[in-house]
Amino acid sequence: MRARRAKLVFGVGVNDADYTVKPTVHGKMVTCPFYSAWTHMLERCYCGKSQAKRPTYIGCSVVPEWLSFMTFRAWMIRQNWVGMELDKDLLIPGNRVYGPDTCVFISQGVNTFTTDSAAARGEWPLGVDWHKHSGRFRASCCNPFSGKRESLGYFTCPDAAHEAWRSRKHELSLQLAEQQTDPRLAAALSIRYMSRNEVT
């Protein structure tokens, strides 16, 4: 009788673990953290129900080698992953492919700080809203160290307000870069909010 083929995880992933990924410990089932990170990545890319709630992941994919759980696990073991979140587009802005050359583990604070929610910002540039009481555009951003939102002033045009936001984000991003142990992450943060003139 032919052996039954294991079901693919989210239709694409191969659980080739040589151990139990969901063991029972003291009467409770515990999921291996490597397996949990792997399945959540696959879910974001290949689960229609998940993408209906988070449409920004539509069109994202995983490199072929990471469809093997043990290959992904071997990479994750070498990373600083405890208490961190897997990120695909901080190293390469706009990236939509999960893989060893594009992904890095980041803290929740860094993730929140660099998630600009461009799709939900409305009609004004990032960091800008219309303050009707003053009749001017207001710039503001969240400080990742204090956790509080900073008011950056009021401006007569949205572009000037956006530039104030970008400048402050760059200052904070440089401070975050100094705290990172991964040189790739530090480098990405140090240039993330640079102006075009600074980049060139």
C-alpha positions in Angstrom: 0.0 0.0 0.0 1.4 3.4 -1.0 2.2 5.8 1.8 -0.2 8.7 2.2 1.2 12.0 1.0 1.3 14.7 3.7 -1.1 17.6 3.1 0.5 20.8 2.0 0.3 23.8 4.4 -1.8 26.5 2.8 -1.5 24.5 -0.5 2.2 25.2 -0.9 4.3 24.5 2.2 6.0 21.2 3.0 6.2 20.3 6.7 9.4 18.2 6.5 10.2 18.5 10.2 11.9 15.5 11.8 10.2 16.2 15.1 6.7 17.0 16.4 6.0 20.7 15.8 3.0 20.7 18.1 3.9 18.6 21.1 1.8 18.2 24.2 3.6 19.6 27.3 2.0 19.2 30.7 -1.3 18.3 29.1 -1.3 21.4 26.7 -0.4 21.6 23.0 2.5 23.9 22.4 3.4 25.1 18.9 7.1 25.2 17.9 8.0 29.0 17.5 9.8 28.2 14.2 6.8 26.4 12.8 4.5 29.2 14.0 6.6 31.9 12.2 6.7 29.8 9.0 2.9 29.1 8.9 2.0 32.7 9.6 4.2 33.7 6.7 2.5 31.3 4.4 -0.9 32.3 5.7 -0.2 36.0 4.8 0.8 35.0 1.2 -1.5 32.1 0.3 -4.7 32.2 2.5 -7.5 34.0 0.8 -9.4 34.4 4.0 -6.4 36.1 5.7 -5.9 38.4 2.7 -9.5 39.5 2.8 -8.8 41.0 6.2 -5.3 42.3 5.2 -5.4 43.0 1.5 -1.9 44.6 1.5 -0.6 41.0 1.3 -2.3 40.2 -1.9 0.3 39.4 -4.5 3.0 38.5 -1.9 4.9 35.2 -2.2 7.6 33.1 -0.6 10.8 32.0 -2.4 10.7 28.2 -3.3 13.3 27.1 -0.8 11.3 28.6 2.1 8.3 26.4 1.2 10.3 23.8 3.0 9.8 24.3 6.8 13.2 22.9 7.7 15.0 25.2 5.3 13.1 28.2 6.8 13.9 26.9 10.3 17.6 26.6 9.6 17.6 30.3 8.5 15.5 31.5 11.5 17.7 29.7 14.1 20.6 32.0 13.0 18.6 35.2 13.4 17.9 37.3 16.5 14.2 36.3 16.5 13.1 36.0 20.2 10.3 38.6 20.8 10.7 39.9 17.2 8.5 40.0 14.1 9.4 38.8 10.6 9.5 41.7 8.1 9.8 41.5 4.3 10.1 45.1 3.2 12.2 47.2 5.5 15.4 46.1 3.9 14.0 46.6 0.4 11.0 49.1 0.4 8.1 47.7 -1.6 9.4 44.2 -1.6 6.7 41.5 -1.9 8.7 38.3 -1.7 9.7 36.5 1.5 13.2 35.1 1.4 16.6 35.0 3.2 17.9 38.0 1.2 14.9 40.2 1.8 13.7 39.3 5.3 14.8 40.4 8.8 13.4 40.0 12.3 12.5 43.4 13.9 11.0 44.5 17.1 7.3 45.5 17.3 8.4 49.1 18.0 10.5 49.3 14.8 7.7 47.6 12.9 5.1 50.1 14.1 7.4 53.0 13.5 8.1 52.0 9.8 4.6 51.0 9.0 3.3 54.2 7.3 -0.2 53.0 6.3 0.0 54.8 3.0 -3.2 53.2 1.8 -5.2 54.6 4.7 -3.7 58.1 4.9 -6.5 59.9 3.0 -6.0 62.8 0.6 -2.9 64.3 2.3 0.7 63.1 2.3 2.1 60.9 5.1 2.2 62.6 8.5 -0.2 65.3 7.4 -3.8 66.2 8.3 -6.0 69.3 7.9 -6.5 71.2 11.1 -9.7 73.1 10.6 -9.4 75.2 13.7 -6.2 76.8 12.6 -7.0 76.6 8.9 -3.6 75.0 8.2 -2.0 71.7 7.6 -0.6 69.9 10.7 2.4 67.6 10.8 2.8 64.9 13.4 4.5 61.5 14.0 4.7 58.9 16.7 7.9 58.8 18.8 9.0 55.1 19.1 10.9 55.8 22.3 8.2 57.7 24.3 5.2 56.0 22.5 3.6 59.4 22.2 2.5 61.3 19.1 4.5 64.5 18.5 3.0 67.6 17.0 5.5 69.0 14.5 3.8 72.3 13.7 1.3 73.9 11.4 1.9 74.8 7.7 0.3 76.6 4.9 0.8 73.8 2.4 0.8 70.0 2.7 4.2 69.5 1.2 5.9 71.6 3.8 4.1 69.7 6.6 5.1 66.4 5.0 8.8 67.5 4.9 8.6 68.3 8.6 7.3 64.8 9.2 10.0 63.2 7.0 12.7 65.1 8.7 11.6 64.1 12.2 11.1 60.5 11.1 14.7 60.5 9.8 16.0 61.8 13.1 14.2 59.1 15.0 15.1 56.4 12.5 18.8 57.2 13.0 18.4 56.8 16.7 16.7 53.4 16.2 19.5 52.3 13.8 22.1 52.9 16.6 20.3 50.3 18.7 20.3 47.5 16.1 22.6 44.5 16.2 21.9 43.4 12.6 24.0 45.6 10.3 21.5 45.2 7.5 18.7 46.5 9.6 20.8 49.4 10.9 21.7 50.4 7.4 18.1 50.2 6.2 16.9 52.4 9.1 19.6 55.0 8.6 18.5 55.8 5.1 14.7 55.0 5.2 13.5 58.6 5.6 16.4 60.5 3.9 15.4 63.2 1.4 16.1 62.6 -2.3 19.0 65.2 -2.1 20.5 63.3 0.9 20.2 59.9 -1.0 22.0 61.3 -4.1 
